Amino acid sequence: MKTIKIDGIKKPISVLGLGTMIFHPRKKGQCFSILDTFVENEGTLIDTAEIYGDPEQFGYSESTIGMWLEERKCRENVVIMSKGCIPDTCEALHPNGLKVSPKHIHAAISGSLERLKTTYLDIWVLHRDDPNVGVGDIVEALNEEVKSGRIRTFGGSNWQVKRLEEANEYAKKHGLQGFSVSSPHFCLATAKEPYWPNTAYVTAEDKHWYEKTKLPLFAWSSTGRGFFAKGSRDYYHGTIDIVDKK
């Protein structure tokens, strides 16, 4: 499988990542089989989040992956990307819910490390943004995590391009590490409305920005939530505009 490199990560990162949104320990056999098959086919990037699981908001996806990592003893063969800090979620894991703030960034990373049974995350990503929080506070907190060794690098999911620019300009000005990845919605179709509140999708203008800056883009729902899967037209209930039928 084709791979890419990202500063701060020595391991090759497969261009296809494995999403684990509905993993749960009760489906251990099925989840382990999916993970095993992915790795056997040279996949290395495993995408999870503290909110992922079935049901959500209890860290079940991370816990399942942690069990697999421990049993397979393959931590150094995979790249783990986890996400956190969707405001006002995961109250079972974090009393009073989460915010986008240094305090909650540190807490979210601690929880993910514990559930994943690992001492570090290859990539940690803010699952949402809060434009009311200064990028300086966020960049400083994430650099503390890199310095401590708990994460190798970091990024933003559902961050607007303008905010990514502001964060990386702050990092450059202060001699700090900036955002290494971005994870917005990007696929062959454009959604008429966001799948979830405060999510971001790539516009034509954004696409040119990513091409210019070369910032790695980790797309989510790249197949339109199954819209392009065989037979999906029979069960898909969303609203999508096809932008290219070729």
Secondary structure, 3 states (H helix, E strand, C coil): CCEEEECCEEEEEECCEEECCCCCHHHHHHHHHHHHHHHHCCCCEEECCCCCCCCCCCCHHHHHHHHHHHHHCCHHHCEEEEEECCCCCCCCCCCCCCCCCHHHHHHHHHHHHHHHCCCCEEEEEECCCCCCCCHHHHHHHHHHHHHHCCEEEEEEECCCHHHHHHHHHHHHHCCCCCCCEEECECCCEEECCCCCCCCCECCHHHHHHHHHHCCCECCECCCCCCCCCCCHHHCCCCCEEECCCC
